[in-house]
């Protein structure tokens, strides 16, 4: 059976992807637009990553408290990278961790869409394929989120959704992993 060259067609592959959860911290989260949807989808992505063994990096902006407890609980083994830069690539620790994982496709989720997510996505583009999960990012205002998505698309970022990430990486139905993951989307 002929398999498509996924990288050429822009599809995400588990073997080359890294989930990056940006600044899902309690103090920021409380001010986000559509925060329930945001939390649900970031949690789905976190659970999905744990089930299939997809590597995850989390960041926390200094002085804004910890990551939401339900996400921290799901990703107990992931130590958040503390940062002061809005662009995650401004943190040497973040850069070292990304390079050490040897993945070329970054899947970004988190907050705030128009600040840390957008700057990280655009900064990553020369070296990485970047997928931003539109229903797993937010800003304090819905308009700032919309502008961020437009700007990232203009720069060459691929905009996707939580379910698109899940089904693209899974590639096929009928497996035990598919049956386990299916519980996340039903």
MARLO-999682 format. One line per 8 residues: number of its first residue (from 1); their letters; for each residue x, y, z negated of N, C-alpha, C, O. Coordinates in steps of 0.001 Angstrom, whole numbers, plus 500000, padded with zeros to 6 digits. Layout:
N
NUM> A> X,Y,Z,X,Y,Z,X,Y,Z,X,Y,Z; ...
//
This chain:
186
1> XXXXXXXX> 500841,498818,500000,500000,500000,500000,500884,501242,500000,501825,501341,499213; 500582,502176,500873,501351,503416,500987,501002,504375,499855,499830,504681,499633; 502022,504851,499137,501823,505835,498060,502282,507196,498571,503323,507318,499217; 501490,508203,498271,501867,509554,498659,503094,510008,497884,503307,509594,496745; 503894,510857,498505,504978,511533,497794,504318,512650,496991,504010,513717,497522; 504108,512386,495697,503353,513312,494854,503976,514697,494774,503260,515698,494797; 505295,514769,494679,505924,516072,494530,505669,516945,495754,505463,518152,495626; 505681,516339,496933,505453,517096,498154,504014,517591,498236,503753,518646,498814
9> XXXXXXXX> 503097,516851,497674,501686,517224,497730,501223,517981,496491,500062,518383,496409; 502107,518176,495542,501783,518978,494377,501017,518275,493275,500544,518930,492347; 500880,516955,493350,500192,516238,492288,501139,516004,491119,502337,515786,491304; 500583,516053,489916,501381,515784,488725,501629,514283,488608,500771,513467,488948; 502820,513939,488121,503168,512552,487851,503639,512459,486414,504339,513349,485930; 503265,511399,485731,503665,511221,484337,505181,511211,484206,505725,511792,483267; 505858,510566,485124,507309,510384,485021,508092,511686,485149,509274,511730,484809; 507450,512744,485637,508162,513995,485875,507540,515178,485125,507972,516315,485319
17> XXXXXXXX> 506535,514936,484273,505796,516024,483641,506106,516166,482162,506466,515208,481478; 505953,517399,481696,506140,517766,480298,504995,518701,479912,504761,519708,480581; 504286,518374,478842,503218,519234,478333,503832,520244,477377,504532,519871,476435; 503568,521533,477622,504065,522607,476768,502858,523315,476152,502043,523905,476860; 502758,523246,474831,501666,523894,474103,502240,525142,473434,503073,525062,472531; 501768,526289,473902,502352,527568,473502,501518,528246,472417,500356,528586,472639; 502112,528436,471259,501615,529325,470199,500164,529105,469781,499426,530068,469577; 499753,527854,469652,498387,527561,469191,498317,527705,467667,498034,526747,466947
25> XXXXXXXX> 498581,528919,467203,498694,529206,465780,497412,529803,465225,496703,530545,465905; 497135,529465,463982,495882,529877,463345,495640,531384,463406,494532,531820,463719; 496661,532176,463112,496454,533626,463080,496137,534200,464450,495391,535173,464548; 496684,533623,465503,496357,534063,466860,495014,533494,467302,494187,534195,467886; 494817,532224,467014,493644,531489,467479,492325,532151,467068,491381,532188,467856; 492257,532665,465863,490998,533220,465351,490472,534384,466187,489280,534687,466137; 491344,535042,466957,490927,536190,467764,490674,535847,469234,490360,536739,470022; 490803,534581,469616,490707,534201,471027,489270,534130,471540,488346,533769,470811
33> XXXXXXXX> 489109,534484,472816,487828,534309,473506,487629,532816,473751,488587,532101,474044; 486396,532346,473632,486049,530933,473875,486976,529982,473127,487461,529001,473690; 487218,530283,471848,488208,529524,471082,487823,528069,470852,488710,527225,470724; 486531,527743,470794,486141,526347,470586,486533,525501,471798,487070,524403,471648; 486262,526015,472993,486645,525310,474225,488163,525172,474300,488680,524115,474660; 488862,526230,473964,490317,526220,473957,490845,525119,473041,491663,524299,473458; 490377,525102,471794,490848,524100,470825,490513,522685,471288,491348,521786,471191; 489298,522485,471790,488890,521155,472261,489806,520657,473377,490241,519505,473359
41> XXXXXXXX> 490097,521516,474337,490890,521085,475484,492369,520895,475151,493003,519973,475663; 492921,521756,474301,494317,521547,473888,494419,520254,473080,495397,519518,473203; 493421,519984,472265,493411,518732,471503,493288,517519,472435,493963,516511,472223; 492437,517606,473461,492327,516512,474445,493669,516261,475119,494099,515116,475259; 494328,517344,475536,495634,517188,476191,496646,516569,475234,497459,515739,475641; 496603,516966,473976,497513,516422,472964,497272,514929,472773,498219,514144,472725; 496009,514541,472664,495662,513123,472496,496058,512319,473726,496598,511218,473617; 495784,512883,474892,496151,512229,476141,497664,511995,476183,498118,510899,476510
49> XXXXXXXX> 498433,513023,475855,499893,512909,475872,500359,511813,474912,501249,511032,475247; 499761,511754,473723,500138,510728,472751,499819,509336,473291,500639,508425,473175; 498636,509164,473877,498207,507852,474384,499144,507338,475475,499529,506169,475464; 499512,508211,476418,500316,507734,477553,501819,507911,477335,502621,507463,478154; 502205,508568,476228,503628,508775,475961,504234,509929,476735,505441,509948,476978; 503409,510894,477125,503896,512084,477835,504632,512980,476846,504094,513277,475780; 505844,513417,477168,506561,514289,476243,505855,515638,476067,505243,516168,476995; 505959,516173,474848,505293,517438,474505,506292,518346,473804,507078,517898,472969
57> XXXXXXXX> 506252,519619,474152,506945,520660,473412,505885,521619,472891,504930,521944,473596; 506056,522068,471656,505162,523079,471081,506006,524258,470664,507142,524097,470217; 505441,525457,470812,506133,526648,470322,505263,527351,469292,504041,527202,469271; 505931,528125,468437,505244,528980,467476,505955,530324,467446,507169,530402,467261; 505179,531367,467632,505719,532717,467527,506003,532991,466048,505143,532762,465197; 507200,533477,465743,507570,533729,464348,506580,534673,463675,506058,535597,464298; 506337,534425,462410,505515,535249,461522,504018,535178,461804,503255,535993,461284; 503588,534217,462617,502154,534087,462904,501575,532778,462358,500502,532353,462784
65> XXXXXXXX> 502264,532153,461439,501743,530946,460799,501941,529698,461642,502602,529714,462681; 501340,528608,461154,501513,527311,461788,500512,527025,462891,499507,527718,463050; 500818,525990,463639,499928,525492,464686,498639,524970,464038,498661,524502,462900; 497530,525052,464756,496253,524555,464239,496433,523143,463680,497077,522303,464309; 495865,522881,462501,496089,521590,461829,495718,520373,462671,496435,519373,462642; 494625,520429,463416,494210,519265,464200,495205,518943,465322,495365,517781,465694; 495864,519959,465853,496871,519732,466896,498159,519215,466251,498775,518283,466768; 498565,519801,465145,499754,519340,464411,499586,517875,464010,500518,517078,464122
73> XXXXXXXX> 498391,517535,463543,498122,516154,463115,498263,515188,464294,498846,514112,464162; 497727,515584,465432,497784,514735,466630,499222,514552,467116,499584,513492,467628; 500030,515589,466950,501402,515583,467468,502410,515652,466316,503349,516449,466338; 502194,514811,465326,503038,514808,464119,504532,514732,464415,505340,515341,463714; 504897,513985,465452,506321,513772,465736,506969,514935,466495,508181,514935,466708; 506170,515918,466902,506702,517046,467669,506985,518214,466724,506077,518740,466080; 508241,518605,466650,508638,519733,465809,508518,521017,466639,509196,521152,467657; 507663,521963,466220,507500,523192,467000,508804,523999,467097,509593,524043,466153
81> XXXXXXXX> 509010,524626,468242,510140,525518,468455,509705,526910,468020,508758,527470,468572; 510391,527465,467039,510108,528815,466576,510756,529805,467539,511885,529601,467984; 510026,530888,467860,510558,531851,468832,510124,533270,468479,509147,533479,467759; 510872,534239,469004,510484,535645,468882,510167,536225,470254,509443,537216,470356; 510702,535618,471311,510432,536076,472673,509031,535667,473094,508529,534625,472671; 508402,536483,473924,507103,536096,474479,507297,534962,475489,506559,533977,475471; 508294,535105,476372,508648,534070,477339,509383,532967,476581,510439,533211,475998; 508835,531768,476586,509460,530657,475862,510898,530431,476309,511724,529976,475518
89> XXXXXXXX> 511213,530743,477575,512562,530544,478086,513554,531548,477516,514750,531450,477789; 513083,532513,476730,513966,533411,475993,514570,532735,474778,515522,533254,474195; 514038,531593,474387,514542,530823,473246,515534,529771,473739,515182,528898,474531; 516779,529862,473262,517795,528875,473656,517376,527466,473264,517612,526514,474008; 516750,527332,472092,516300,526014,471634,515282,525434,472604,515358,524258,472960; 514333,526252,473029,513318,525812,473989,513990,525369,475291,513706,524286,475804; 514878,526205,475817,515562,525890,477076,516304,524559,476955,516214,523716,477848; 517035,524365,475855,517780,523117,475657,516851,521911,475607,517143,520870,476196
97> XXXXXXXX> 515716,522057,474891,514778,520939,474783,514162,520598,476140,514046,519423,476489; 513768,521615,476905,513185,521365,478238,514210,520665,479121,513898,519657,479754; 515419,521187,479167,516465,520577,480011,516763,519149,479564,516984,518271,480398; 516769,518912,478251,517057,517593,477715,515999,516548,478056,516283,515350,478042; 514808,516985,478357,513730,516042,478705,513771,515653,480175,513104,514705,480590; 514557,516387,480966,514784,516042,482368,513485,515866,483157,513329,514902,483907; 512566,516798,482979,511307,516803,483717,511271,518050,484590,511799,519092,484201; 510657,517957,485758,510612,519090,486685,509233,519725,486808,509076,520735,487494
105> XXXXXXXX> 508237,519147,486156,506877,519670,486233,506403,520024,484825,506317,519156,483956; 506097,521304,484605,505631,521761,483308,504130,521985,483349,503617,522619,484271; 503427,521468,482354,501984,521648,482208,501800,522555,480998,502092,522158,479869; 501316,523775,481233,501235,524765,480163,499812,524941,479645,498856,525024,480415; 499697,524995,478317,498435,525279,477633,498767,526181,476453,499906,526200,475986; 497768,526935,475964,497996,527724,474761,497593,529170,474892,496752,529531,475715; 498216,530000,474054,497823,531405,473954,499054,532302,473797,500102,531812,473377; 498971,533549,474107,497904,534190,474840,498204,534111,476320,499356,534232,476737
113> XXXXXXXX> 497167,533909,477112,497311,533684,478548,498100,534781,479243,498973,534494,480063; 497803,536032,478925,498415,537152,479642,499769,537569,479076,500429,538449,479627; 500179,536944,477988,501468,537311,477390,502412,536104,477471,503140,535954,478453; 502402,535264,476467,503378,534163,476391,503195,533119,477492,504176,532652,478069; 501948,532751,477787,501724,531730,478817,502164,532253,480185,502895,531571,480902; 501723,533457,480547,502055,534015,481866,503561,534234,482013,504139,533878,483040; 504194,534813,481004,505633,535072,481103,506425,533771,481206,507387,533685,481969; 506023,532773,480446,506707,531475,480494,506511,530815,481860,507458,530291,482447
121> XXXXXXXX> 505285,530844,482354,504974,530220,483650,505769,530858,484782,506381,530160,485590; 505757,532169,484836,506437,532882,485922,507950,532709,485805,508639,532536,486811; 508457,532757,484591,509889,532579,484352,510361,531182,484761,511492,531019,485221; 509510,530185,484596,509882,528793,484895,509935,528489,486385,510609,527548,486804; 509228,529281,487185,509037,528949,488597,510288,528681,489435,510255,527779,490272; 511344,529383,489262,512477,529053,490136,512988,527617,489971,513464,527009,490930; 512886,527079,488750,513437,525748,488482,512402,524642,488378,512728,523470,488566; 511160,524996,488080,510139,524002,487763,508879,524200,488588,508578,525302,489045
129> XXXXXXXX> 508144,523097,488768,506772,523183,489256,505932,523460,488017,506063,522763,487010; 505065,524476,488082,504322,524888,486896,502826,524746,487144,502282,525272,488114; 502178,524017,486235,500724,523846,486247,500187,524501,484974,500586,524126,483871; 499293,525468,485118,498664,526097,483958,497247,525562,483855,496493,525593,484827; 496885,525074,482677,495578,524460,482462,494588,525565,482096,494552,526030,480956; 493786,525977,483079,492930,527162,482937,491947,527072,481782,491663,528082,481138; 491419,525878,481506,490448,525748,480414,491123,525401,479090,490449,525062,478117; 492467,525485,479051,493217,525247,477816,494162,526422,477526,495168,526271,476834
137> XXXXXXXX> 493812,527601,478075,494512,528846,477752,493461,529897,477433,492320,529805,477885; 493852,530889,476656,492921,531970,476349,493690,533218,475943,494897,533181,475703; 492957,534317,475873,493454,535596,475381,492377,536185,474489,491272,535651,474395; 492706,537288,473837,491693,537936,473009,490514,538415,473847,489379,538430,473371; 490777,538807,475092,489677,539194,475981,489659,538278,477198,490705,537885,477714; 488464,537951,477642,488313,537092,478819,488948,537749,480047,489488,537060,480912; 488883,539067,480122,489448,539779,481277,490968,539594,481356,491516,539381,482438; 491641,539674,480211,493097,539466,480214,493445,538059,480671,494454,537861,481348
145> XXXXXXXX> 492628,537088,480314,492849,535713,480765,492692,535626,482283,493506,534996,482958; 491644,536258,482818,491411,536266,484270,492572,536908,485019,493044,536370,486020; 493029,538057,484534,494142,538760,485173,495397,537888,485123,496148,537815,486095; 495618,537232,483989,496780,536349,483856,496735,535220,484887,497744,534916,485524; 495566,534601,485049,495435,533519,486030,495711,534035,487440,496398,533374,488219; 495181,535212,487770,495432,535806,489100,496921,536055,489301,497485,535699,490336; 497544,536661,488318,498978,536979,488425,499807,535710,488574,500708,535654,489411; 499512,534693,487770,500277,533452,487856,500087,532784,489210,501047,532270,489784
153> XXXXXXXX> 498850,532783,489732,498613,532183,491055,499391,532934,492137,499981,532318,493024; 499389,534261,492057,500132,535056,493039,501621,534727,493007,502298,534776,494035; 502125,534394,491824,503546,534075,491666,503882,532652,492130,505052,532330,492337; 502856,531795,492294,503090,530426,492765,502800,529336,491757,503124,528172,491993; 502197,529693,490642,501807,528720,489632,500558,527985,490115,499677,528598,490718; 500472,526700,489860,499277,525921,490178,498321,525985,488996,498709,525697,487863; 497072,526361,489257,496060,526415,488208,495266,525121,488259,494832,524693,489329; 495078,524504,487114,494420,523212,487020,493459,523223,485838,493263,524262,485208
161> XXXXXXXX> 492861,522080,485532,491957,521965,484381,492368,520751,483553,493153,519913,483996; 491828,520678,482360,492143,519565,481462,491861,518223,482129,492714,517336,482121; 490681,518072,482702,490347,516777,483337,491196,516509,484571,491527,515357,484853; 491551,517555,485307,492417,517343,486474,493770,516799,486035,494306,515888,486667; 494329,517352,484954,495604,516860,484430,495479,515379,484080,496305,514560,484483; 494437,515053,483325,494252,513678,482864,494131,512702,484028,494844,511699,484074; 493239,512988,484964,492998,512046,486063,494149,512002,487070,494430,510951,487646; 494816,513141,487283,495948,513150,488200,497091,512297,487685,497700,511528,488429
169> XXXXXXXX> 497373,512446,486398,498482,511685,485827,498128,510204,485709,498986,509345,485912; 496874,509901,485382,496458,508490,485288,496542,507774,486630,496961,506617,486683; 496156,508430,487697,496199,507928,489071,495200,506834,489405,494806,506713,490565; 494772,506027,488429,493859,504937,488783,493001,504531,487595,493376,504704,486435; 491836,503986,487924,490895,503471,486928,491184,501989,486683,492022,501382,487350; 490469,501427,485711,490512,499987,485514,491615,499473,484620,491687,498272,484362; 492475,500347,484142,493564,499891,483268,493145,500061,481802,492176,500758,481498; 493884,499420,480913,493611,499583,479481,493812,501031,479044,493036,501558,478248
177> XXXXXXXX> 494850,501665,479563,495092,503075,479219,493947,503934,479734,493499,504841,479033; 493461,503669,480947,492331,504421,481479,491128,504305,480554,490466,505301,480262; 490846,503097,480094,489690,502894,479210,489856,503657,477894,488889,504207,477367; 491068,503691,477371,491314,504441,476137,491182,505950,476361,490599,506658,475540; 491724,506430,477471,491676,507857,477786,490249,508303,478122,489870,509440,477840; 489475,507422,478713,488101,507745,479098,487285,508267,477905,486390,509096,478074; 487599,507781,476714,486897,508237,475513,487102,509730,475274,486252,510373,474658; 488209,510290,475746,488500,511716,475565,487612,512599,476428,487289,513720,476036
185> XX> 487217,512114,477587,486477,512955,478536,484982,512684,478568,484239,513382,479258; 484534,511674,477826,483090,511372,477800,482416,512028,476620,481207,511882,476440
//
